[in-house]
């Protein structure tokens, strides 16, 4: 998919529902390959399917970012952090 984020990878935490899912869909529509991180694999898979149906790319990474011991093999130094919302 072409767009301003083409060739980029975005790790989106909480991507299984709500704001996280919406952010993942928007980033994928803008060309990013999205890594969907969250605790509920089936919900992450649903979002990945929605992204794929729209022509985007997504990878599911079931994990609990609040518990580093449950990192499921995230490369050291690349542990995703929860982002804070910013108003412009």
C-alpha positions in Angstrom: 0.0 0.0 0.0 1.3 3.5 -0.9 1.1 6.4 1.5 3.2 8.5 3.8 4.2 5.5 6.0 5.0 3.1 3.1 8.0 1.0 4.0 7.6 1.7 7.7 6.6 -0.6 10.6 4.4 0.6 13.4 3.9 -1.3 16.7 0.5 -0.5 18.0 -0.3 -1.6 21.5 -3.9 -2.2 22.5 -4.6 -2.9 18.9 -7.4 -5.4 19.5 -10.2 -2.8 20.1 -11.1 0.8 20.5 -8.6 3.5 19.8 -5.7 1.1 19.3 -7.6 -0.7 16.5 -8.5 2.6 14.9 -4.9 3.8 15.0 -3.7 0.5 13.5 -6.3 0.7 10.7 -5.3 4.3 10.0 -1.6 3.6 9.9 -2.1 0.6 7.6 -4.2 2.7 5.3 -1.3 5.2 5.2 1.0 2.4 4.1 2.6 1.1 7.3 3.0 -2.5 8.1 1.4 -2.7 11.6 2.4 -5.0 14.4 -0.7 -5.5 16.4 0.2 -6.0 20.1 -2.4 -6.9 22.7 -3.6 -9.5 25.1 -6.5 -10.9 23.1 -5.3 -12.8 20.0 -8.7 -13.4 18.5 -9.5 -9.6 18.6 -6.1 -8.8 17.1 -6.7 -11.4 14.3 -10.0 -9.6 13.5 -8.3 -6.3 13.2 -5.5 -7.9 11.0 -8.2 -9.3 8.8 -9.8 -5.9 8.4 -6.5 -4.4 7.5 -5.8 -7.1 5.0 -9.2 -6.7 3.4 -8.5 -3.0 2.9 -5.2 -3.9 1.2 -2.8 -3.3 4.2 -0.4 -5.5 6.1 -0.5 -6.5 9.7 1.2 -9.0 12.0 -0.4 -10.2 15.2 1.8 -10.2 18.4 -0.2 -11.4 21.3 1.5 -10.0 24.4 0.9 -8.0 27.6 3.0 -4.9 27.4 2.4 -4.2 31.1 4.3 -7.4 32.0 7.7 -7.6 30.4 8.2 -11.2 31.6 5.4 -12.1 29.1 7.3 -10.5 26.2 6.9 -13.6 24.0 10.3 -13.1 22.4 10.3 -9.4 21.7 13.9 -8.5 20.8 15.8 -6.9 23.7 15.8 -3.2 23.3 12.7 -3.2 21.2 10.0 -3.7 23.8 7.0 -1.7 22.8 5.9 1.0 25.2 2.5 2.4 25.7 2.1 5.8 24.0 0.3 8.7 25.6 -2.3 10.7 23.7 -1.3 14.1 22.6 -3.6 17.0 21.7 -2.4 19.5 19.1 
